[in-house]
């Protein structure tokens, strides 16, 4: 059984590079203008990731 996984990072995150999630999943998401705490900075952007089809 497999489960889909989405990894996301904020574009301005100093702790996670583009390469970090790209090494783990084929299509990581970069959230524009956000930093490390995307869920605090823009909860709607994170919610959109969870509810997309």
PDBQT receptor file of N, H, CA, C and O in Angstrom, charges set to zero:
ATOM      1  N   UNK A   1       0.848  -1.177   0.000  1.00  0.00    +0.000 N 
ATOM      2  CA  UNK A   1       0.000   0.000   0.000  1.00  0.00    +0.000 C 
ATOM      3  C   UNK A   1       0.892   1.238   0.000  1.00  0.00    +0.000 C 
ATOM      4  O   UNK A   1       1.878   1.300   0.734  1.00  0.00    +0.000 OA
ATOM      5  N   UNK A   2       0.546   2.206  -0.812  1.00  0.00    +0.000 N 
ATOM      6  H   UNK A   2      -0.255   2.156  -1.408  1.00  0.00    +0.000 HD
ATOM      7  CA  UNK A   2       1.293   3.457  -0.834  1.00  0.00    +0.000 C 
ATOM      8  C   UNK A   2       0.375   4.609  -0.433  1.00  0.00    +0.000 C 
ATOM      9  O   UNK A   2      -0.843   4.557  -0.608  1.00  0.00    +0.000 OA
ATOM     10  N   UNK A   3       0.989   5.621   0.098  1.00  0.00    +0.000 N 
ATOM     11  H   UNK A   3       1.978   5.663   0.241  1.00  0.00    +0.000 HD
ATOM     12  CA  UNK A   3       0.263   6.816   0.512  1.00  0.00    +0.000 C 
ATOM     13  C   UNK A   3       0.941   8.018  -0.118  1.00  0.00    +0.000 C 
ATOM     14  O   UNK A   3       2.158   8.163  -0.001  1.00  0.00    +0.000 OA
ATOM     15  N   UNK A   4       0.195   8.876  -0.777  1.00  0.00    +0.000 N 
ATOM     16  H   UNK A   4      -0.794   8.757  -0.872  1.00  0.00    +0.000 HD
ATOM     17  CA  UNK A   4       0.824  10.060  -1.366  1.00  0.00    +0.000 C 
ATOM     18  C   UNK A   4       1.336  11.010  -0.291  1.00  0.00    +0.000 C 
ATOM     19  O   UNK A   4       0.712  11.189   0.755  1.00  0.00    +0.000 OA
ATOM     20  N   UNK A   5       2.476  11.607  -0.572  1.00  0.00    +0.000 N 
ATOM     21  H   UNK A   5       2.983  11.461  -1.421  1.00  0.00    +0.000 HD
ATOM     22  CA  UNK A   5       3.109  12.535   0.362  1.00  0.00    +0.000 C 
ATOM     23  C   UNK A   5       3.435  13.819  -0.386  1.00  0.00    +0.000 C 
ATOM     24  O   UNK A   5       3.954  13.785  -1.501  1.00  0.00    +0.000 OA
ATOM     25  N   UNK A   6       3.130  14.938   0.230  1.00  0.00    +0.000 N 
ATOM     26  H   UNK A   6       2.709  14.966   1.137  1.00  0.00    +0.000 HD
ATOM     27  CA  UNK A   6       3.526  16.230  -0.318  1.00  0.00    +0.000 C 
ATOM     28  C   UNK A   6       4.493  16.875   0.657  1.00  0.00    +0.000 C 
ATOM     29  O   UNK A   6       4.182  17.048   1.835  1.00  0.00    +0.000 OA
ATOM     30  N   UNK A   7       5.658  17.226   0.158  1.00  0.00    +0.000 N 
ATOM     31  H   UNK A   7       5.910  17.085  -0.800  1.00  0.00    +0.000 HD
ATOM     32  CA  UNK A   7       6.613  17.978   0.969  1.00  0.00    +0.000 C 
ATOM     33  C   UNK A   7       6.635  19.409   0.457  1.00  0.00    +0.000 C 
ATOM     34  O   UNK A   7       6.692  19.648  -0.749  1.00  0.00    +0.000 OA
ATOM     35  N   UNK A   8       6.590  20.346   1.375  1.00  0.00    +0.000 N 
ATOM     36  H   UNK A   8       6.544  20.152   2.355  1.00  0.00    +0.000 HD
ATOM     37  CA  UNK A   8       6.581  21.751   0.996  1.00  0.00    +0.000 C 
ATOM     38  C   UNK A   8       7.570  22.519   1.859  1.00  0.00    +0.000 C 
ATOM     39  O   UNK A   8       7.870  22.142   2.992  1.00  0.00    +0.000 OA
ATOM     40  N   UNK A   9       8.061  23.600   1.287  1.00  0.00    +0.000 N 
ATOM     41  H   UNK A   9       7.818  23.906   0.367  1.00  0.00    +0.000 HD
ATOM     42  CA  UNK A   9       8.954  24.495   2.020  1.00  0.00    +0.000 C 
ATOM     43  C   UNK A   9       8.606  25.920   1.646  1.00  0.00    +0.000 C 
ATOM     44  O   UNK A   9       8.078  26.182   0.565  1.00  0.00    +0.000 OA
ATOM     45  N   UNK A  10       8.906  26.831   2.546  1.00  0.00    +0.000 N 
ATOM     46  H   UNK A  10       9.335  26.618   3.423  1.00  0.00    +0.000 HD
ATOM     47  CA  UNK A  10       8.741  28.240   2.222  1.00  0.00    +0.000 C 
ATOM     48  C   UNK A  10       9.910  28.702   1.366  1.00  0.00    +0.000 C 
ATOM     49  O   UNK A  10      11.049  28.292   1.585  1.00  0.00    +0.000 OA
ATOM     50  N   UNK A  11       9.632  29.534   0.417  1.00  0.00    +0.000 N 
ATOM     51  H   UNK A  11       8.707  29.868   0.238  1.00  0.00    +0.000 HD
ATOM     52  CA  UNK A  11      10.657  30.049  -0.494  1.00  0.00    +0.000 C 
ATOM     53  C   UNK A  11      11.810  30.724   0.259  1.00  0.00    +0.000 C 
ATOM     54  O   UNK A  11      12.959  30.658  -0.177  1.00  0.00    +0.000 OA
ATOM     55  N   UNK A  12      11.505  31.360   1.369  1.00  0.00    +0.000 N 
ATOM     56  H   UNK A  12      10.571  31.413   1.722  1.00  0.00    +0.000 HD
ATOM     57  CA  UNK A  12      12.517  32.098   2.140  1.00  0.00    +0.000 C 
ATOM     58  C   UNK A  12      12.990  31.329   3.373  1.00  0.00    +0.000 C 
ATOM     59  O   UNK A  12      13.527  31.921   4.309  1.00  0.00    +0.000 OA
ATOM     60  N   UNK A  13      12.791  30.027   3.372  1.00  0.00    +0.000 N 
ATOM     61  H   UNK A  13      12.355  29.546   2.612  1.00  0.00    +0.000 HD
ATOM     62  CA  UNK A  13      13.198  29.191   4.502  1.00  0.00    +0.000 C 
ATOM     63  C   UNK A  13      14.713  29.042   4.514  1.00  0.00    +0.000 C 
ATOM     64  O   UNK A  13      15.275  28.461   3.586  1.00  0.00    +0.000 OA
ATOM     65  N   UNK A  14      15.395  29.558   5.554  1.00  0.00    +0.000 N 
ATOM     66  H   UNK A  14      14.937  30.030   6.308  1.00  0.00    +0.000 HD
ATOM     67  CA  UNK A  14      16.851  29.441   5.611  1.00  0.00    +0.000 C 
ATOM     68  C   UNK A  14      17.315  28.052   6.069  1.00  0.00    +0.000 C 
ATOM     69  O   UNK A  14      18.504  27.742   5.991  1.00  0.00    +0.000 OA
ATOM     70  N   UNK A  15      16.390  27.221   6.542  1.00  0.00    +0.000 N 
ATOM     71  H   UNK A  15      15.424  27.472   6.605  1.00  0.00    +0.000 HD
ATOM     72  CA  UNK A  15      16.769  25.921   7.098  1.00  0.00    +0.000 C 
ATOM     73  C   UNK A  15      16.586  24.763   6.117  1.00  0.00    +0.000 C 
ATOM     74  O   UNK A  15      17.198  23.709   6.288  1.00  0.00    +0.000 OA
ATOM     75  N   UNK A  16      15.747  24.950   5.088  1.00  0.00    +0.000 N 
ATOM     76  H   UNK A  16      15.250  25.806   4.950  1.00  0.00    +0.000 HD
ATOM     77  CA  UNK A  16      15.459  23.883   4.141  1.00  0.00    +0.000 C 
ATOM     78  C   UNK A  16      15.679  24.422   2.723  1.00  0.00    +0.000 C 
ATOM     79  O   UNK A  16      15.037  25.387   2.308  1.00  0.00    +0.000 OA
ATOM     80  N   UNK A  17      16.584  23.791   1.996  1.00  0.00    +0.000 N 
ATOM     81  H   UNK A  17      17.105  23.007   2.332  1.00  0.00    +0.000 HD
ATOM     82  CA  UNK A  17      16.859  24.230   0.625  1.00  0.00    +0.000 C 
ATOM     83  C   UNK A  17      15.900  23.560  -0.347  1.00  0.00    +0.000 C 
ATOM     84  O   UNK A  17      15.187  22.630   0.028  1.00  0.00    +0.000 OA
ATOM     85  N   UNK A  18      15.876  24.023  -1.588  1.00  0.00    +0.000 N 
ATOM     86  H   UNK A  18      16.456  24.779  -1.893  1.00  0.00    +0.000 HD
ATOM     87  CA  UNK A  18      15.071  23.367  -2.624  1.00  0.00    +0.000 C 
ATOM     88  C   UNK A  18      15.489  21.912  -2.796  1.00  0.00    +0.000 C 
ATOM     89  O   UNK A  18      14.654  21.048  -3.064  1.00  0.00    +0.000 OA
ATOM     90  N   UNK A  19      16.768  21.648  -2.642  1.00  0.00    +0.000 N 
ATOM     91  H   UNK A  19      17.446  22.350  -2.425  1.00  0.00    +0.000 HD
ATOM     92  CA  UNK A  19      17.300  20.299  -2.859  1.00  0.00    +0.000 C 
ATOM     93  C   UNK A  19      16.861  19.313  -1.774  1.00  0.00    +0.000 C 
ATOM     94  O   UNK A  19      16.745  18.117  -2.044  1.00  0.00    +0.000 OA
ATOM     95  N   UNK A  20      16.619  19.786  -0.572  1.00  0.00    +0.000 N 
ATOM     96  H   UNK A  20      16.713  20.757  -0.352  1.00  0.00    +0.000 HD
ATOM     97  CA  UNK A  20      16.259  18.876   0.530  1.00  0.00    +0.000 C 
ATOM     98  C   UNK A  20      14.992  18.076   0.245  1.00  0.00    +0.000 C 
ATOM     99  O   UNK A  20      15.064  16.847   0.237  1.00  0.00    +0.000 OA
ATOM    100  N   UNK A  21      13.842  18.693   0.013  1.00  0.00    +0.000 N 
ATOM    101  H   UNK A  21      13.783  19.691   0.020  1.00  0.00    +0.000 HD
ATOM    102  CA  UNK A  21      12.651  17.896  -0.279  1.00  0.00    +0.000 C 
ATOM    103  C   UNK A  21      12.726  17.211  -1.647  1.00  0.00    +0.000 C 
ATOM    104  O   UNK A  21      12.141  16.146  -1.844  1.00  0.00    +0.000 OA
ATOM    105  N   UNK A  22      13.454  17.829  -2.595  1.00  0.00    +0.000 N 
ATOM    106  H   UNK A  22      13.929  18.694  -2.434  1.00  0.00    +0.000 HD
ATOM    107  CA  UNK A  22      13.571  17.234  -3.933  1.00  0.00    +0.000 C 
ATOM    108  C   UNK A  22      14.306  15.897  -3.883  1.00  0.00    +0.000 C 
ATOM    109  O   UNK A  22      14.132  15.056  -4.764  1.00  0.00    +0.000 OA
ATOM    110  N   UNK A  23      15.116  15.707  -2.866  1.00  0.00    +0.000 N 
ATOM    111  H   UNK A  23      15.258  16.391  -2.150  1.00  0.00    +0.000 HD
ATOM    112  CA  UNK A  23      15.828  14.438  -2.710  1.00  0.00    +0.000 C 
ATOM    113  C   UNK A  23      14.897  13.334  -2.213  1.00  0.00    +0.000 C 
ATOM    114  O   UNK A  23      15.249  12.155  -2.265  1.00  0.00    +0.000 OA
ATOM    115  N   UNK A  24      13.717  13.707  -1.734  1.00  0.00    +0.000 N 
ATOM    116  H   UNK A  24      13.431  14.664  -1.692  1.00  0.00    +0.000 HD
ATOM    117  CA  UNK A  24      12.807  12.737  -1.125  1.00  0.00    +0.000 C 
ATOM    118  C   UNK A  24      11.540  12.459  -1.929  1.00  0.00    +0.000 C 
ATOM    119  O   UNK A  24      11.008  11.351  -1.874  1.00  0.00    +0.000 OA
ATOM    120  N   UNK A  25      11.055  13.441  -2.667  1.00  0.00    +0.000 N 
ATOM    121  H   UNK A  25      11.488  14.341  -2.712  1.00  0.00    +0.000 HD
ATOM    122  CA  UNK A  25       9.829  13.264  -3.453  1.00  0.00    +0.000 C 
ATOM    123  C   UNK A  25      10.034  13.860  -4.844  1.00  0.00    +0.000 C 
ATOM    124  O   UNK A  25      10.860  14.756  -5.018  1.00  0.00    +0.000 OA
ATOM    125  N   UNK A  26       9.297  13.374  -5.820  1.00  0.00    +0.000 N 
ATOM    126  H   UNK A  26       8.626  12.646  -5.678  1.00  0.00    +0.000 HD
ATOM    127  CA  UNK A  26       9.494  13.862  -7.189  1.00  0.00    +0.000 C 
ATOM    128  C   UNK A  26       8.973  15.277  -7.455  1.00  0.00    +0.000 C 
ATOM    129  O   UNK A  26       9.464  15.946  -8.364  1.00  0.00    +0.000 OA
ATOM    130  N   UNK A  27       8.003  15.738  -6.693  1.00  0.00    +0.000 N 
ATOM    131  H   UNK A  27       7.603  15.195  -5.955  1.00  0.00    +0.000 HD
ATOM    132  CA  UNK A  27       7.413  17.051  -6.981  1.00  0.00    +0.000 C 
ATOM    133  C   UNK A  27       7.167  17.849  -5.701  1.00  0.00    +0.000 C 
ATOM    134  O   UNK A  27       6.016  18.042  -5.311  1.00  0.00    +0.000 OA
ATOM    135  N   UNK A  28       8.226  18.312  -5.043  1.00  0.00    +0.000 N 
ATOM    136  H   UNK A  28       9.162  18.155  -5.360  1.00  0.00    +0.000 HD
ATOM    137  CA  UNK A  28       8.023  19.128  -3.848  1.00  0.00    +0.000 C 
ATOM    138  C   UNK A  28       7.413  20.479  -4.212  1.00  0.00    +0.000 C 
ATOM    139  O   UNK A  28       7.487  20.924  -5.357  1.00  0.00    +0.000 OA
ATOM    140  N   UNK A  29       6.816  21.113  -3.222  1.00  0.00    +0.000 N 
ATOM    141  H   UNK A  29       6.757  20.752  -2.292  1.00  0.00    +0.000 HD
ATOM    142  CA  UNK A  29       6.151  22.404  -3.427  1.00  0.00    +0.000 C 
ATOM    143  C   UNK A  29       6.938  23.488  -2.704  1.00  0.00    +0.000 C 
ATOM    144  O   UNK A  29       7.347  23.306  -1.557  1.00  0.00    +0.000 OA
ATOM    145  N   UNK A  30       7.149  24.610  -3.374  1.00  0.00    +0.000 N 
ATOM    146  H   UNK A  30       6.816  24.758  -4.306  1.00  0.00    +0.000 HD
ATOM    147  CA  UNK A  30       7.747  25.781  -2.738  1.00  0.00    +0.000 C 
ATOM    148  C   UNK A  30       6.662  26.844  -2.629  1.00  0.00    +0.000 C 
ATOM    149  O   UNK A  30       6.064  27.246  -3.627  1.00  0.00    +0.000 OA
ATOM    150  N   UNK A  31       6.418  27.288  -1.414  1.00  0.00    +0.000 N 
ATOM    151  H   UNK A  31       6.903  26.962  -0.603  1.00  0.00    +0.000 HD
ATOM    152  CA  UNK A  31       5.392  28.290  -1.165  1.00  0.00    +0.000 C 
ATOM    153  C   UNK A  31       6.034  29.679  -1.246  1.00  0.00    +0.000 C 
ATOM    154  O   UNK A  31       6.874  30.022  -0.415  1.00  0.00    +0.000 OA
ATOM    155  N   UNK A  32       5.643  30.469  -2.235  1.00  0.00    +0.000 N 
ATOM    156  H   UNK A  32       4.960  30.190  -2.910  1.00  0.00    +0.000 HD
ATOM    157  CA  UNK A  32       6.287  31.758  -2.478  1.00  0.00    +0.000 C 
ATOM    158  C   UNK A  32       6.146  32.737  -1.319  1.00  0.00    +0.000 C 
ATOM    159  O   UNK A  32       5.084  32.877  -0.713  1.00  0.00    +0.000 OA
ATOM    160  N   UNK A  33       7.263  33.410  -1.036  1.00  0.00    +0.000 N 
ATOM    161  H   UNK A  33       8.126  33.297  -1.529  1.00  0.00    +0.000 HD
ATOM    162  CA  UNK A  33       7.269  34.484  -0.059  1.00  0.00    +0.000 C 
ATOM    163  C   UNK A  33       7.251  34.059   1.397  1.00  0.00    +0.000 C 
ATOM    164  O   UNK A  33       7.268  34.914   2.282  1.00  0.00    +0.000 OA
ATOM    165  N   UNK A  34       7.216  32.752   1.672  1.00  0.00    +0.000 N 
ATOM    166  H   UNK A  34       7.201  32.057   0.953  1.00  0.00    +0.000 HD
ATOM    167  CA  UNK A  34       7.112  32.286   3.056  1.00  0.00    +0.000 C 
ATOM    168  C   UNK A  34       8.449  31.760   3.564  1.00  0.00    +0.000 C 
ATOM    169  O   UNK A  34       9.335  31.401   2.788  1.00  0.00    +0.000 OA
ATOM    170  N   UNK A  35       8.567  31.724   4.893  1.00  0.00    +0.000 N 
ATOM    171  H   UNK A  35       7.848  32.015   5.523  1.00  0.00    +0.000 HD
ATOM    172  CA  UNK A  35       9.774  31.231   5.530  1.00  0.00    +0.000 C 
ATOM    173  C   UNK A  35       9.592  29.827   6.082  1.00  0.00    +0.000 C 
ATOM    174  O   UNK A  35       8.888  29.008   5.491  1.00  0.00    +0.000 OA
ATOM    175  N   UNK A  36      10.226  29.548   7.214  1.00  0.00    +0.000 N 
ATOM    176  H   UNK A  36      10.798  30.214   7.694  1.00  0.00    +0.000 HD
ATOM    177  CA  UNK A  36      10.238  28.205   7.783  1.00  0.00    +0.000 C 
ATOM    178  C   UNK A  36       8.910  27.811   8.432  1.00  0.00    +0.000 C 
ATOM    179  O   UNK A  36       8.554  26.632   8.433  1.00  0.00    +0.000 OA
ATOM    180  N   UNK A  37       8.185  28.761   8.975  1.00  0.00    +0.000 N 
ATOM    181  H   UNK A  37       8.474  29.718   8.975  1.00  0.00    +0.000 HD
ATOM    182  CA  UNK A  37       6.931  28.465   9.675  1.00  0.00    +0.000 C 
ATOM    183  C   UNK A  37       5.726  28.801   8.811  1.00  0.00    +0.000 C 
ATOM    184  O   UNK A  37       4.915  29.659   9.162  1.00  0.00    +0.000 OA
ATOM    185  N   UNK A  38       5.619  28.121   7.686  1.00  0.00    +0.000 N 
ATOM    186  H   UNK A  38       6.277  27.425   7.401  1.00  0.00    +0.000 HD
ATOM    187  CA  UNK A  38       4.563  28.436   6.727  1.00  0.00    +0.000 C 
ATOM    188  C   UNK A  38       3.174  28.312   7.328  1.00  0.00    +0.000 C 
ATOM    189  O   UNK A  38       2.275  29.082   6.989  1.00  0.00    +0.000 OA
ATOM    190  N   UNK A  39       2.997  27.356   8.211  1.00  0.00    +0.000 N 
ATOM    191  H   UNK A  39       3.728  26.730   8.487  1.00  0.00    +0.000 HD
ATOM    192  CA  UNK A  39       1.668  27.141   8.814  1.00  0.00    +0.000 C 
ATOM    193  C   UNK A  39       1.246  28.314   9.691  1.00  0.00    +0.000 C 
ATOM    194  O   UNK A  39       0.052  28.538   9.893  1.00  0.00    +0.000 OA
ATOM    195  N   UNK A  40       2.212  29.063  10.211  1.00  0.00    +0.000 N 
ATOM    196  H   UNK A  40       3.181  28.881  10.047  1.00  0.00    +0.000 HD
ATOM    197  CA  UNK A  40       1.912  30.240  11.028  1.00  0.00    +0.000 C 
ATOM    198  C   UNK A  40       1.804  31.482  10.131  1.00  0.00    +0.000 C 
ATOM    199  O   UNK A  40       0.916  32.316  10.306  1.00  0.00    +0.000 OA
ATOM    200  N   UNK A  41       2.721  31.583   9.177  1.00  0.00    +0.000 N 
ATOM    201  H   UNK A  41       3.443  30.905   9.035  1.00  0.00    +0.000 HD
ATOM    202  CA  UNK A  41       2.776  32.750   8.300  1.00  0.00    +0.000 C 
ATOM    203  C   UNK A  41       1.572  32.843   7.362  1.00  0.00    +0.000 C 
ATOM    204  O   UNK A  41       1.056  33.932   7.110  1.00  0.00    +0.000 OA
ATOM    205  N   UNK A  42       1.130  31.696   6.850  1.00  0.00    +0.000 N 
ATOM    206  H   UNK A  42       1.549  30.811   7.055  1.00  0.00    +0.000 HD
ATOM    207  CA  UNK A  42       0.019  31.703   5.899  1.00  0.00    +0.000 C 
ATOM    208  C   UNK A  42      -0.732  30.370   5.985  1.00  0.00    +0.000 C 
ATOM    209  O   UNK A  42      -0.545  29.496   5.139  1.00  0.00    +0.000 OA
ATOM    210  N   UNK A  43      -1.575  30.218   6.999  1.00  0.00    +0.000 N 
ATOM    211  H   UNK A  43      -1.728  30.928   7.687  1.00  0.00    +0.000 HD
ATOM    212  CA  UNK A  43      -2.309  28.959   7.159  1.00  0.00    +0.000 C 
ATOM    213  C   UNK A  43      -3.132  28.579   5.931  1.00  0.00    +0.000 C 
ATOM    214  O   UNK A  43      -3.294  27.394   5.643  1.00  0.00    +0.000 OA
ATOM    215  N   UNK A  44      -3.650  29.558   5.211  1.00  0.00    +0.000 N 
ATOM    216  H   UNK A  44      -3.518  30.521   5.446  1.00  0.00    +0.000 HD
ATOM    217  CA  UNK A  44      -4.467  29.261   4.033  1.00  0.00    +0.000 C 
ATOM    218  C   UNK A  44      -3.645  28.572   2.946  1.00  0.00    +0.000 C 
ATOM    219  O   UNK A  44      -4.164  27.706   2.242  1.00  0.00    +0.000 OA
ATOM    220  N   UNK A  45      -2.392  28.938   2.801  1.00  0.00    +0.000 N 
ATOM    221  H   UNK A  45      -1.971  29.642   3.373  1.00  0.00    +0.000 HD
ATOM    222  CA  UNK A  45      -1.535  28.297   1.793  1.00  0.00    +0.000 C 
ATOM    223  C   UNK A  45      -1.307  26.830   2.144  1.00  0.00    +0.000 C 
ATOM    224  O   UNK A  45      -1.305  25.971   1.263  1.00  0.00    +0.000 OA
ATOM    225  N   UNK A  46      -1.118  26.548   3.414  1.00  0.00    +0.000 N 
ATOM    226  H   UNK A  46      -1.120  27.246   4.130  1.00  0.00    +0.000 HD
ATOM    227  CA  UNK A  46      -0.919  25.162   3.850  1.00  0.00    +0.000 C 
ATOM    228  C   UNK A  46      -2.226  24.386   3.702  1.00  0.00    +0.000 C 
ATOM    229  O   UNK A  46      -2.218  23.239   3.256  1.00  0.00    +0.000 OA
ATOM    230  N   UNK A  47      -3.329  24.995   4.067  1.00  0.00    +0.000 N 
ATOM    231  H   UNK A  47      -3.335  25.927   4.430  1.00  0.00    +0.000 HD
ATOM    232  CA  UNK A  47      -4.634  24.351   3.925  1.00  0.00    +0.000 C 
ATOM    233  C   UNK A  47      -4.903  24.014   2.456  1.00  0.00    +0.000 C 
ATOM    234  O   UNK A  47      -5.462  22.958   2.159  1.00  0.00    +0.000 OA
ATOM    235  N   UNK A  48      -4.516  24.891   1.548  1.00  0.00    +0.000 N 
ATOM    236  H   UNK A  48      -4.063  25.749   1.789  1.00  0.00    +0.000 HD
ATOM    237  CA  UNK A  48      -4.715  24.631   0.119  1.00  0.00    +0.000 C 
ATOM    238  C   UNK A  48      -3.941  23.398  -0.325  1.00  0.00    +0.000 C 
ATOM    239  O   UNK A  48      -4.412  22.659  -1.189  1.00  0.00    +0.000 OA
ATOM    240  N   UNK A  49      -2.772  23.160   0.243  1.00  0.00    +0.000 N 
ATOM    241  H   UNK A  49      -2.389  23.760   0.945  1.00  0.00    +0.000 HD
ATOM    242  CA  UNK A  49      -2.014  21.944  -0.080  1.00  0.00    +0.000 C 
ATOM    243  C   UNK A  49      -2.752  20.703   0.398  1.00  0.00    +0.000 C 
ATOM    244  O   UNK A  49      -2.756  19.677  -0.282  1.00  0.00    +0.000 OA
ATOM    245  N   UNK A  50      -3.368  20.793   1.551  1.00  0.00    +0.000 N 
ATOM    246  H   UNK A  50      -3.365  21.626   2.103  1.00  0.00    +0.000 HD
ATOM    247  CA  UNK A  50      -4.042  19.635   2.139  1.00  0.00    +0.000 C 
ATOM    248  C   UNK A  50      -5.363  19.304   1.451  1.00  0.00    +0.000 C 
ATOM    249  O   UNK A  50      -5.830  18.166   1.504  1.00  0.00    +0.000 OA
ATOM    250  N   UNK A  51      -5.955  20.295   0.813  1.00  0.00    +0.000 N 
ATOM    251  H   UNK A  51      -5.575  21.219   0.770  1.00  0.00    +0.000 HD
ATOM    252  CA  UNK A  51      -7.279  20.080   0.227  1.00  0.00    +0.000 C 
ATOM    253  C   UNK A  51      -7.259  19.994  -1.295  1.00  0.00    +0.000 C 
ATOM    254  O   UNK A  51      -8.310  19.829  -1.914  1.00  0.00    +0.000 OA
ATOM    255  N   UNK A  52      -6.081  20.102  -1.908  1.00  0.00    +0.000 N 
ATOM    256  H   UNK A  52      -5.227  20.236  -1.405  1.00  0.00    +0.000 HD
ATOM    257  CA  UNK A  52      -6.039  20.016  -3.381  1.00  0.00    +0.000 C 
ATOM    258  C   UNK A  52      -6.312  18.591  -3.838  1.00  0.00    +0.000 C 
ATOM    259  O   UNK A  52      -6.084  17.638  -3.092  1.00  0.00    +0.000 OA
ATOM    260  N   UNK A  53      -6.794  18.451  -5.050  1.00  0.00    +0.000 N 
ATOM    261  H   UNK A  53      -6.979  19.225  -5.655  1.00  0.00    +0.000 HD
ATOM    262  CA  UNK A  53      -7.110  17.119  -5.581  1.00  0.00    +0.000 C 
ATOM    263  C   UNK A  53      -6.022  16.654  -6.498  1.00  0.00    +0.000 C 
ATOM    264  O   UNK A  53      -6.104  15.554  -7.046  1.00  0.00    +0.000 OA
TER     265      UNK A  53
